[in-house]
Amino acid sequence: MFRRAGDEIEVALAEQRDRLTGADNTRLAKGHVEPGETPEETAIREVREEIGVAVEIVAPLGTVNYTFVEEGISVEKEVHFFLMEIASGEPLPLDGEMERAYWCPIEHAAERLTFETERRIAERARGALENRPGR
């Protein structure tokens, strides 16, 4: 999710404590698709729940697949990422999943994100925004 702050572009990042390892992670908002939801509807809902703002989807940024182990069970996850522009609101009190959300200049977002897959998505978003008409 991004917003324009004068001549700058900022993206929303969120900090979360990993419930399995206890590690502090900086990440993009994301979540699981509810029954009957499209990936786009999920993205909009999850940003509202995790960050507290309304967004509009600008473009798809790609899909990431990964596997993790939880309670001895291998879990496969597919995450659809979208370039989203803030429509209204400021980050609000969080739903408990994220500990803090904040705005970060887009040129520093990738270096702050914990996971390589999300760093690649942040760089894709930066490239898409830099090449967008009106930038």
C-alpha positions in Angstrom: 0.0 0.0 0.0 1.4 3.4 -0.9 0.5 7.1 -0.4 2.0 10.2 -1.8 3.5 12.6 0.7 4.4 15.7 -1.3 6.9 14.6 -3.9 7.7 11.4 -2.0 6.0 8.0 -2.1 5.7 6.1 1.1 4.6 2.5 1.7 3.0 1.0 4.8 5.0 -1.5 6.7 4.0 -3.5 9.7 5.9 -5.1 12.5 4.9 -8.5 13.9 6.3 -10.9 16.4 6.5 -14.4 14.8 4.2 -16.6 16.9 6.4 -19.7 16.3 9.9 -18.3 16.8 9.3 -15.1 18.7 11.4 -13.2 16.2 10.4 -9.6 15.3 9.6 -9.3 11.6 8.8 -6.3 9.4 6.4 -7.2 6.6 3.7 -6.3 4.2 0.0 -6.8 5.2 -1.4 -10.1 3.9 -3.7 -12.9 4.9 -5.7 -15.9 3.9 -8.6 -15.9 1.4 -12.0 -16.4 3.1 -14.6 -18.6 1.4 -16.2 -16.8 -1.5 -13.5 -14.0 -1.6 -11.3 -13.2 -4.5 -7.6 -12.5 -3.9 -8.4 -8.8 -4.6 -11.1 -8.7 -2.0 -8.8 -10.5 0.5 -6.1 -7.9 0.0 -8.4 -5.0 0.6 -9.9 -6.6 3.7 -6.6 -7.6 5.2 -5.1 -4.1 4.8 -8.2 -2.7 6.5 -7.9 -5.2 9.3 -4.1 -5.2 9.8 -3.3 -1.5 9.0 -6.6 0.2 9.4 -7.0 2.0 6.1 -9.1 1.8 3.0 -7.2 1.1 -0.3 -7.8 0.9 -4.0 -6.0 -1.7 -6.1 -3.9 -0.2 -8.8 -2.2 -3.3 -10.3 -1.2 -6.9 -9.5 2.4 -7.4 -8.3 2.6 -11.1 -8.5 2.1 -14.3 -6.4 4.5 -15.8 -3.9 4.3 -19.5 -2.9 6.1 -20.8 0.2 6.0 -23.6 2.8 6.4 -23.4 6.5 6.0 -25.9 9.4 3.5 -25.3 12.1 3.0 -27.8 15.0 4.9 -30.4 12.9 2.6 -30.0 9.9 3.9 -28.6 6.6 1.7 -25.7 5.4 1.7 -24.5 1.9 0.8 -20.8 1.3 0.1 -18.8 -1.8 0.0 -15.0 -1.4 -1.3 -12.6 -4.1 0.3 -9.1 -3.8 -1.2 -6.0 -5.3 -0.1 -2.4 -5.7 -2.7 -0.5 -3.7 -3.1 3.2 -3.1 -4.5 4.6 0.1 -8.1 5.8 -0.3 -8.7 7.1 3.2 -7.5 6.9 6.7 -4.3 6.8 8.7 -3.0 3.6 10.3 -5.3 2.9 13.2 -5.0 0.8 16.3 -4.1 -2.6 15.1 -6.2 -5.8 15.3 -3.6 -7.6 17.5 -1.8 -9.4 14.6 0.6 -6.6 13.9 2.3 -4.7 16.7 3.0 -1.4 14.8 2.3 0.0 11.3 4.2 3.0 9.9 4.9 4.8 6.7 8.3 4.3 5.1 9.9 6.0 2.1 9.6 3.6 -0.8 13.3 3.7 -1.5 14.0 2.2 2.0 11.1 -0.4 2.1 13.0 -3.4 0.7 15.9 -3.0 3.1 13.5 -3.0 6.1 11.4 -6.0 5.2 12.4 -9.3 6.8 11.6 -11.7 4.1 13.3 -11.8 0.6 10.0 -12.6 -1.1 8.5 -9.4 0.3 11.6 -7.4 -0.6 11.2 -8.5 -4.2 7.5 -7.4 -4.1 8.5 -4.0 -2.7 11.0 -3.5 -5.5 8.4 -4.4 -8.1 6.1 -1.9 -6.5 8.8 0.8 -6.6 9.5 0.0 -10.3 5.8 0.1 -11.1 5.4 3.5 -9.4 8.5 5.0 -10.9 7.3 4.1 -14.4 3.7 5.1 -13.8 2.4 8.1 -15.8 2.1 11.2 -13.8 5.1 10.3 -11.5 
